[in-house]
Amino acid sequence: MIIKILLTIIFLVVMVGVGLYSRKQARSVEGFVLGGRAVGPWLTAFAYGTSYFSAVVFVGYAGQFGWKYGLSATWIGIGNALIGSLLAWLVLGRRTKLMTQHIESRTMPDFFGTRYHSQGLRVTASVIAFVFLIPYTAGVYKGISTLFEMGFGIPYEYCVILMAVLTAVYVILGGYKATAMNDFIQGVIMLFGIVVVIAAVLNAQGGLSAAVSKMATVSDPAVATGAYASWFGPDPWNLLGVVVLTSLGTWGLPQMVGKFYSITDESAIRRGTVISTVFALVVAGGCYFLGGFGRLFGTPPTLPNGRLDFDSIVPSMLGSLPDVLIALVVLLVLSASMSTLASLVLTSSSTMTLDLIYRDKKSLPGEVEDGQIDDVVAERIEQRKVVVMRVLIVFFITISLMIALNPPTFIAQLMGISWGALAGAFLAPFMLGLYSRRVTTASVWACFVWGVGLTVVNMLLGNPINPINCGAIAMLGGFPMVWLVSLFTPRLPRQEVDKIFECYQ
């Protein structure tokens, strides 16, 4: 216990120390939200990866999907690396960096408002982002606190509150630069930790070959013997839905796409692509591979409603490890979760501040706005925005904390609702808006209604479609929705669109 407590205290002191070190760069909006758009490839790649993978993956997804699909759950991690990281950087990285810098966009809602010349889109997107990032954050809290409770014996409620306070401290102090620097430190811990933990768990089962052989003998009345050790598992179609949700979903999440806004230049994007992909392959692939052996550690406890407590599977797998390794696991999940929490709260607060409270009219580059203000007033306004963002960070954390203290469902379902609504609404119009001049404002509105509407209606009806599959349908369905509506609705003025796309010349 002394080892666990000592390592955790050192870790938390370093996190807060980085926040203090970075506070000078967090005095302006550009510095607080984007790190001055001068964050290098290593920091950006690790920030992307650590924001992607949190306790939601390590505890919630790895446990639930490892139980359902066995070793074939590893495909989810491979999909995350190839689609969610490699392809996302190749398709979105360069164009996002150039266009958002050209139109002076700081957030995803700001992109929609400026790219499609609609303040209504900007405001609506900010509300969608704020509302649906809350269940995501609550899922992260639940995941980390479940494991913290196992490692330290501290009641769940105290764990949740402690994580919320510490995350708020270093994000409020240092903004995005502190988050990115801490993400790098946390990412190194995650890479080392997942390799050591997998080795320890497999060793407890007699090695890799013995563990796989045991999985091949696992029986289930509804599944053929050996299915949990097969290539595509007992349910390949639903497995595909999980791969789509967790891999393609990152393309439309504000806290993920925002990483491309802040990277230094195009050469940094190329290096970041490789770093991010390798990171995802090790961390995500390792998490789901580990979760695939969950059935070797007994049946998880049953909840009051009669369903299995999937969120307890991974903690039970790790409960028999030596104290030093449990301390490493706690740091691993702490690292993954605090980085994701920091990214979420920073994204939500900046979105609400810049796109809802201070939604000043933006002109395209090269145009002169009416009513120019002097530098002193401008600096005062910038400082006021940063203060408002810091206040909203506390507000956002408080709301998500209240949900985490009374979680309505499993971590995986919280994520499905959040990712489905956000990526279903944002993915298609954001990605197509970077490439096509023909996307119309009306098609963006239609996609917002489609993504949020499908997710909310499905939730209100008691989830007749599994939230995971519903999220995947919302994302993929956005593309034909935008394309069809764009065919029959008025396009934006050609001259204005050409001015936006000048950034690629």
C-alpha positions as CSV (number, residue, x, y, z in Angstrom):
1,M,0.0,0.0,0.0
2,I,2.9,2.4,0.8
3,I,4.3,1.8,-2.7
4,K,1.0,2.4,-4.4
5,I,0.3,5.6,-2.4
6,L,3.8,6.9,-3.0
7,L,3.8,6.3,-6.7
8,T,0.4,7.9,-7.1
9,I,1.3,11.0,-5.0
10,I,4.5,11.5,-7.2
11,F,2.4,11.2,-10.3
12,L,-0.2,13.7,-9.1
13,V,2.5,16.2,-8.0
14,V,4.1,16.0,-11.4
15,M,0.7,16.7,-13.1
16,V,0.0,19.7,-11.0
17,G,3.7,20.9,-11.5
18,V,3.3,20.8,-15.2
19,G,0.1,22.9,-14.9
20,L,2.1,25.5,-12.9
21,Y,5.0,25.5,-15.4
22,S,2.6,26.1,-18.3
23,R,0.4,28.8,-16.8
24,K,2.3,31.6,-18.5
25,Q,1.3,30.3,-21.9
26,A,-2.4,30.1,-20.9
27,R,-3.1,33.8,-20.6
28,S,-4.6,34.2,-24.1
29,V,-7.4,32.3,-25.8
30,E,-5.0,31.0,-28.4
31,G,-2.6,29.8,-25.8
32,F,-5.2,28.4,-23.4
33,V,-7.2,26.5,-26.1
34,L,-4.5,25.6,-28.7
35,G,-1.1,26.0,-27.1
36,G,-0.4,28.9,-29.5
37,R,-0.8,26.4,-32.5
38,A,2.9,25.5,-31.9
39,V,2.7,22.0,-30.4
40,G,5.2,19.5,-31.8
41,P,4.5,16.0,-33.3
42,W,5.4,14.0,-30.2
43,L,3.2,16.0,-27.9
44,T,0.3,16.1,-30.4
45,A,0.5,12.4,-31.2
46,F,0.5,11.4,-27.5
47,A,-2.2,13.9,-26.8
48,Y,-4.3,12.4,-29.5
49,G,-3.7,8.8,-28.2
50,T,-4.2,9.5,-24.5
51,S,-7.4,11.4,-25.3
52,Y,-8.5,8.5,-27.4
53,F,-7.9,5.7,-24.8
54,S,-8.9,6.1,-21.2
55,A,-10.4,4.0,-18.4
56,V,-13.4,3.6,-20.7
57,V,-11.3,1.4,-23.0
58,F,-9.2,-0.3,-20.4
59,V,-12.0,-1.1,-17.9
60,G,-15.3,-0.7,-19.7
61,Y,-14.7,-1.7,-23.3
62,A,-12.0,-4.2,-22.8
63,G,-14.0,-6.0,-20.2
64,Q,-17.4,-6.0,-21.9
65,F,-16.3,-6.7,-25.4
66,G,-13.5,-9.1,-24.3
67,W,-16.3,-11.1,-22.5
68,K,-18.6,-11.0,-25.5
69,Y,-16.1,-11.7,-28.4
70,G,-13.2,-13.3,-26.7
71,L,-9.8,-12.9,-28.4
72,S,-11.4,-11.5,-31.5
73,A,-11.9,-8.3,-29.5
74,T,-8.3,-7.6,-30.4
75,W,-9.7,-6.5,-33.9
76,I,-11.2,-3.5,-32.1
77,G,-7.8,-2.3,-31.1
78,I,-6.3,-2.9,-34.5
79,G,-9.2,-1.0,-36.0
80,N,-8.6,1.9,-33.6
81,A,-4.9,2.0,-34.7
82,L,-5.5,1.7,-38.5
83,I,-8.8,3.7,-38.9
84,G,-9.0,5.8,-35.7
85,S,-5.4,6.9,-35.8
86,L,-3.5,6.2,-39.1
87,L,-6.3,7.0,-41.5
88,A,-7.7,9.8,-39.4
89,W,-4.3,11.6,-39.5
90,L,-3.9,11.0,-43.2
91,V,-7.4,12.1,-44.2
92,L,-8.0,14.9,-41.6
93,G,-4.6,16.1,-40.3
94,R,-3.2,18.3,-43.0
95,R,-6.5,19.7,-44.3
96,T,-7.8,20.4,-40.8
97,K,-4.6,22.3,-39.8
98,L,-4.6,24.4,-42.9
99,M,-8.3,25.3,-43.2
100,T,-8.9,26.0,-39.5
101,Q,-5.8,28.3,-39.4
102,H,-6.9,30.0,-42.6
103,I,-10.4,30.8,-41.4
104,E,-9.1,31.4,-37.8
105,S,-11.2,28.7,-36.3
106,R,-10.5,27.6,-32.7
107,T,-13.2,25.0,-32.1
108,M,-15.3,22.5,-34.2
109,P,-18.5,24.6,-33.7
110,D,-16.5,27.6,-34.8
111,F,-15.5,25.7,-37.9
112,F,-19.1,25.0,-38.8
113,G,-20.2,28.6,-38.2
114,T,-17.3,30.1,-40.4
115,R,-17.1,27.4,-43.1
116,Y,-20.8,27.4,-43.7
117,H,-21.5,31.1,-42.9
118,S,-24.1,30.3,-40.2
119,Q,-24.1,31.5,-36.6
120,G,-27.0,29.2,-36.0
121,L,-24.8,26.2,-36.8
122,R,-22.1,27.5,-34.6
123,V,-24.4,27.9,-31.6
124,T,-26.2,24.5,-32.1
125,A,-23.0,22.6,-32.5
126,S,-21.6,24.1,-29.3
127,V,-24.8,23.0,-27.4
128,I,-24.6,19.5,-28.9
129,A,-20.9,19.2,-28.0
130,F,-21.4,20.4,-24.4
131,V,-24.4,18.2,-23.7
132,F,-23.1,15.0,-25.2
133,L,-19.5,15.3,-23.8
134,I,-21.0,15.0,-20.3
135,P,-22.0,11.2,-20.5
136,Y,-18.5,10.5,-22.0
137,T,-16.9,12.3,-19.1
138,A,-19.1,10.4,-16.6
139,G,-18.0,7.1,-18.2
140,V,-14.4,8.0,-17.8
141,Y,-14.9,8.9,-14.1
142,K,-16.7,5.6,-13.5
143,G,-14.0,3.6,-15.1
144,I,-11.1,5.0,-13.2
145,S,-12.9,5.0,-9.9
146,T,-13.8,1.4,-10.2
147,L,-10.2,0.4,-10.6
148,F,-9.0,2.9,-8.0
149,E,-11.4,1.3,-5.5
150,M,-10.0,-2.1,-6.3
151,G,-6.4,-0.9,-5.9
152,F,-6.6,1.2,-2.8
153,G,-9.9,0.2,-1.1
154,I,-11.1,3.8,-1.3
155,P,-14.9,4.2,-1.7
156,Y,-15.9,4.9,-5.3
157,E,-17.4,8.3,-4.4
158,Y,-14.2,9.7,-2.9
159,C,-12.2,8.5,-6.0
160,V,-14.5,10.3,-8.4
161,I,-14.3,13.6,-6.5
162,L,-10.5,13.3,-6.2
163,M,-10.0,12.8,-9.9
164,A,-12.4,15.7,-10.7
165,V,-10.5,18.1,-8.5
166,L,-7.0,17.2,-9.7
167,T,-8.0,17.3,-13.3
168,A,-9.6,20.7,-12.9
169,V,-6.5,22.1,-11.1
170,Y,-4.0,21.4,-13.8
171,V,-6.3,22.2,-16.8
172,I,-7.3,25.5,-15.2
173,L,-3.7,26.4,-14.5
174,G,-2.0,25.5,-17.8
175,G,-4.7,25.0,-20.5
176,Y,-3.9,23.0,-23.6
177,K,-0.1,23.2,-23.3
178,A,-0.2,21.7,-19.8
179,T,-2.6,19.0,-21.0
180,A,-0.3,18.1,-23.9
181,M,2.8,17.9,-21.8
182,N,1.0,15.8,-19.2
183,D,-0.4,13.6,-22.0
184,F,3.1,12.8,-23.1
185,I,4.2,11.8,-19.6
186,Q,0.9,9.8,-19.2
187,G,1.4,8.2,-22.6
188,V,4.8,6.8,-21.7
189,I,3.3,5.3,-18.5
190,M,0.5,3.7,-20.6
191,L,2.9,2.2,-23.1
192,F,5.1,0.6,-20.4
193,G,2.2,-0.3,-18.2
194,I,0.1,-2.2,-20.7
195,V,3.0,-4.4,-21.9
196,V,3.9,-5.3,-18.3
197,V,0.3,-6.0,-17.3
198,I,-0.3,-8.3,-20.3
199,A,2.8,-10.2,-19.5
200,A,1.9,-10.6,-15.9
201,V,-1.7,-11.7,-16.6
202,L,-0.6,-14.3,-19.2
203,N,2.1,-15.6,-16.9
204,A,-0.5,-16.2,-14.3
205,Q,-2.3,-18.5,-16.8
206,G,0.8,-20.4,-17.7
207,G,1.9,-18.3,-20.7
208,L,0.4,-17.2,-24.0
209,S,-0.1,-20.7,-25.5
210,A,-1.6,-22.1,-22.4
211,A,-4.0,-19.1,-22.1
212,V,-5.2,-19.4,-25.7
213,S,-5.7,-23.1,-25.3
214,K,-7.8,-22.5,-22.2
215,M,-9.9,-20.0,-24.1
216,A,-10.5,-22.6,-26.9
217,T,-12.1,-24.8,-24.3
218,V,-14.4,-22.2,-22.8
219,S,-18.1,-23.2,-23.3
220,D,-21.2,-21.2,-23.5
221,P,-24.7,-22.6,-24.2
222,A,-25.3,-20.1,-27.0
223,V,-21.8,-20.3,-28.5
224,A,-19.9,-23.1,-30.2
225,T,-16.9,-24.4,-28.2
226,G,-13.7,-22.7,-29.4
227,A,-15.5,-19.5,-30.7
228,Y,-13.9,-17.3,-28.1
229,A,-10.4,-18.2,-29.3
230,S,-11.3,-18.0,-33.1
231,W,-10.3,-15.2,-35.5
232,F,-13.6,-13.4,-35.7
233,G,-15.3,-14.7,-32.5
234,P,-18.9,-15.7,-31.9
235,D,-20.6,-12.6,-33.3
236,P,-18.6,-10.9,-36.1
237,W,-21.3,-8.5,-37.2
238,N,-21.8,-6.9,-33.9
239,L,-18.0,-6.9,-33.5
240,L,-17.8,-4.9,-36.7
241,G,-20.3,-2.4,-35.3
242,V,-18.0,-1.8,-32.3
243,V,-15.0,-1.4,-34.6
244,V,-16.8,1.2,-36.6
245,L,-18.0,3.1,-33.6
246,T,-14.7,3.2,-31.7
247,S,-12.5,3.8,-34.8
248,L,-14.5,6.1,-37.1
249,G,-16.1,7.9,-34.2
250,T,-12.9,9.8,-33.4
251,W,-13.1,11.6,-36.7
252,G,-16.1,13.5,-35.5
253,L,-15.3,14.2,-31.9
254,P,-14.3,17.8,-31.1
255,Q,-11.7,16.9,-28.5
256,M,-9.9,14.6,-31.0
257,V,-10.1,16.7,-34.1
258,G,-8.9,19.7,-32.1
259,K,-5.5,18.2,-31.8
260,F,-4.9,18.9,-35.5
261,Y,-5.7,22.6,-34.9
262,S,-2.7,23.0,-32.6
263,I,0.1,21.1,-34.4
264,T,3.0,23.2,-35.7
265,D,3.3,22.4,-39.4
266,E,2.8,19.7,-42.2
267,S,6.1,17.9,-41.5
268,A,5.0,17.5,-37.9
269,I,1.8,16.0,-39.1
270,R,3.7,13.3,-41.0
271,R,5.8,12.4,-38.0
272,G,2.8,12.5,-35.7
273,T,0.9,10.1,-37.9
274,V,3.5,7.4,-37.4
275,I,3.8,8.0,-33.6
276,S,0.1,8.1,-33.1
277,T,-0.5,4.8,-35.0
278,V,2.2,2.9,-33.1
279,F,0.9,4.2,-29.8
280,A,-2.7,3.1,-30.6
281,L,-1.6,-0.3,-31.8
282,V,0.2,-1.0,-28.5
283,V,-2.3,0.6,-26.1
284,A,-5.6,-0.2,-27.8
285,G,-4.5,-3.6,-29.2
286,G,-3.1,-4.5,-25.8
287,C,-6.2,-3.5,-23.9
288,Y,-8.6,-5.5,-26.0
289,F,-6.2,-8.5,-26.2
290,L,-6.0,-8.5,-22.4
291,G,-9.8,-8.2,-22.1
292,G,-10.2,-11.2,-24.4
293,F,-9.0,-13.5,-21.6
294,G,-11.6,-12.3,-19.1
295,R,-13.5,-15.5,-19.1
296,L,-10.5,-17.3,-17.6
297,F,-11.0,-15.4,-14.4
298,G,-14.5,-16.5,-13.5
299,T,-18.0,-15.0,-14.1
300,P,-18.4,-11.4,-13.0
301,P,-20.9,-10.5,-10.3
302,T,-24.5,-9.8,-11.1
303,L,-26.1,-6.3,-10.8
304,P,-29.5,-5.8,-9.1
305,N,-31.2,-5.8,-12.5
306,G,-29.8,-9.3,-13.1
307,R,-27.2,-8.4,-15.7
308,L,-23.5,-9.1,-15.5
309,D,-21.3,-6.3,-14.1
310,F,-19.0,-6.0,-17.1
311,D,-17.1,-3.1,-15.6
312,S,-15.8,-5.4,-12.9
313,I,-14.2,-7.9,-15.3
314,V,-10.8,-6.2,-15.8
315,P,-10.4,-5.2,-12.1
316,S,-11.0,-8.8,-11.1
317,M,-8.4,-10.0,-13.6
318,L,-5.9,-7.7,-12.0
319,G,-6.8,-8.2,-8.3
320,S,-4.4,-11.1,-7.8
321,L,-1.3,-9.2,-9.2
322,P,1.5,-8.2,-6.9
323,D,1.1,-4.8,-5.2
324,V,3.8,-3.2,-7.4
325,L,2.0,-4.2,-10.5
326,I,-1.3,-3.1,-9.1
327,A,0.3,0.3,-8.5
328,L,1.5,0.3,-12.1
329,V,-2.1,-0.5,-13.3
330,V,-3.5,2.3,-11.2
331,L,-1.0,4.7,-12.7
332,L,-1.8,3.3,-16.2
333,V,-5.5,3.9,-15.9
334,L,-5.0,7.2,-14.0
335,S,-2.8,8.4,-16.8
336,A,-5.3,7.4,-19.5
337,S,-8.2,8.8,-17.7
338,M,-6.9,12.1,-16.6
339,S,-5.6,12.9,-20.1
340,T,-9.0,12.2,-21.5
341,L,-10.8,14.2,-18.8
342,A,-8.5,17.1,-19.4
343,S,-9.2,17.1,-23.1
344,L,-13.0,16.8,-22.6
345,V,-13.3,19.6,-20.1
346,L,-11.0,21.9,-22.1
347,T,-13.0,21.2,-25.2
348,S,-16.4,21.8,-23.6
349,S,-15.4,25.0,-21.8
350,S,-13.8,26.5,-24.9
351,T,-16.7,25.6,-27.0
352,M,-19.2,27.2,-24.7
353,T,-17.1,30.3,-24.2
354,L,-16.1,31.0,-27.8
355,D,-19.1,29.7,-29.6
356,L,-22.0,30.5,-27.3
357,I,-21.1,33.3,-24.9
358,Y,-18.6,35.3,-27.0
359,R,-19.8,34.5,-30.5
360,D,-18.4,37.6,-32.2
361,K,-18.8,37.8,-36.0
362,K,-15.7,36.4,-37.8
363,S,-14.7,37.5,-41.2
364,L,-12.7,35.6,-43.7
365,P,-8.9,36.2,-43.9
366,G,-8.1,39.4,-45.7
367,E,-11.4,41.1,-44.9
368,V,-11.6,44.0,-42.6
369,E,-14.2,44.0,-39.8
370,D,-16.2,47.0,-38.8
371,G,-15.7,48.5,-35.4
372,Q,-12.0,47.8,-34.9
373,I,-10.9,47.9,-31.2
374,D,-7.5,48.9,-29.8
375,D,-5.0,46.4,-28.5
376,V,-5.6,47.2,-24.8
377,V,-9.4,46.4,-25.1
378,A,-8.7,43.4,-27.2
379,E,-6.3,42.0,-24.6
380,R,-8.8,42.6,-21.8
381,I,-11.5,40.7,-23.8
382,E,-9.1,37.8,-24.3
383,Q,-8.3,37.6,-20.6
384,R,-12.0,37.7,-19.8
385,K,-12.6,34.8,-22.2
386,V,-10.0,32.8,-20.5
387,V,-11.5,33.5,-17.1
388,V,-15.0,32.4,-18.4
389,M,-13.4,29.2,-19.8
390,R,-11.9,28.4,-16.4
391,V,-15.3,28.9,-14.7
392,L,-17.0,26.7,-17.2
393,I,-14.4,24.0,-16.6
394,V,-15.6,23.8,-13.0
395,F,-19.2,23.9,-14.1
396,F,-18.7,21.1,-16.6
397,I,-16.8,18.9,-14.2
398,T,-19.5,19.4,-11.5
399,I,-22.3,18.2,-13.8
400,S,-20.4,15.2,-15.1
401,L,-19.4,14.4,-11.5
402,M,-23.1,14.3,-10.5
403,I,-23.8,11.8,-13.3
404,A,-20.7,9.7,-12.4
405,L,-21.9,9.5,-8.7
406,N,-25.2,8.0,-10.0
407,P,-24.2,6.2,-13.3
408,P,-27.2,5.2,-15.3
409,T,-25.7,2.3,-17.2
410,F,-22.5,0.6,-18.2
411,I,-19.4,2.5,-19.3
412,A,-19.7,1.2,-22.9
413,Q,-23.3,2.4,-23.2
414,L,-22.5,5.8,-21.9
415,M,-19.8,6.0,-24.6
416,G,-22.1,4.7,-27.3
417,I,-24.7,7.5,-26.5
418,S,-22.0,10.2,-26.5
419,W,-20.0,9.1,-29.5
420,G,-23.1,8.3,-31.5
421,A,-24.7,11.7,-31.1
422,L,-21.4,13.7,-31.5
423,A,-19.9,11.8,-34.4
424,G,-23.3,11.2,-36.0
425,A,-23.9,14.9,-36.1
426,F,-20.4,16.2,-36.8
427,L,-18.3,13.6,-38.7
428,A,-19.8,13.9,-42.2
429,P,-20.2,17.7,-42.5
430,F,-16.8,18.3,-41.0
431,M,-14.9,15.8,-43.2
432,L,-16.8,16.6,-46.3
433,G,-16.4,20.3,-45.6
434,L,-12.6,20.0,-45.7
435,Y,-12.8,18.4,-49.2
436,S,-15.9,19.4,-51.0
437,R,-17.0,22.9,-52.1
438,R,-20.6,21.5,-52.7
439,V,-21.7,20.9,-49.1
440,T,-24.6,23.2,-48.3
441,T,-25.6,24.8,-45.0
442,A,-28.9,22.9,-45.1
443,S,-27.2,19.5,-45.4
444,V,-25.2,20.3,-42.2
445,W,-28.5,21.1,-40.4
446,A,-29.9,17.8,-41.7
447,C,-27.0,15.9,-40.4
448,F,-27.2,17.5,-36.9
449,V,-30.8,16.4,-36.7
450,W,-30.0,12.9,-38.0
451,G,-27.1,12.2,-35.6
452,V,-28.7,13.6,-32.4
453,G,-32.2,12.6,-33.3
454,L,-31.4,9.0,-33.9
455,T,-29.4,8.7,-30.7
456,V,-31.9,10.4,-28.5
457,V,-35.0,8.6,-30.0
458,N,-33.3,5.3,-29.6
459,M,-32.5,6.1,-26.0
460,L,-36.0,7.3,-25.2
461,L,-37.5,4.1,-26.6
462,G,-35.3,2.0,-24.3
463,N,-32.5,1.3,-26.8
464,P,-34.3,-1.1,-29.2
465,I,-31.0,-0.8,-31.2
466,N,-27.9,-1.5,-29.1
467,P,-26.4,2.0,-28.4
468,I,-23.1,0.8,-29.9
469,N,-24.7,-0.2,-33.2
470,C,-26.9,2.9,-33.1
471,G,-23.8,5.1,-32.9
472,A,-22.2,3.3,-35.8
473,I,-25.4,3.7,-37.9
474,A,-25.6,7.4,-37.0
475,M,-22.0,8.0,-38.2
476,L,-22.2,6.1,-41.5
477,G,-25.7,7.4,-42.2
478,G,-24.5,11.0,-42.0
479,F,-22.5,10.8,-45.3
480,P,-25.5,9.9,-47.6
481,M,-27.6,12.4,-45.6
482,V,-25.2,15.3,-46.4
483,W,-24.7,14.2,-50.0
484,L,-28.5,13.9,-50.7
485,V,-29.5,17.2,-49.1
486,S,-26.7,19.0,-50.8
487,L,-28.0,18.0,-54.1
488,F,-31.3,19.7,-53.6
489,T,-30.5,22.8,-51.5
490,P,-28.8,26.1,-52.4
491,R,-25.0,26.2,-52.4
492,L,-22.9,28.9,-50.7
493,P,-21.7,31.7,-52.9
494,R,-18.8,30.4,-55.1
495,Q,-16.6,33.4,-54.4
496,E,-16.8,32.9,-50.6
497,V,-16.1,29.1,-50.9
498,D,-13.2,29.7,-53.2
499,K,-11.7,32.1,-50.6
500,I,-11.9,29.4,-48.0
501,F,-10.3,26.7,-50.1
502,E,-7.3,29.0,-51.0
503,C,-5.5,27.5,-48.1
504,Y,-4.7,24.3,-50.0
505,Q,-3.1,26.1,-53.0
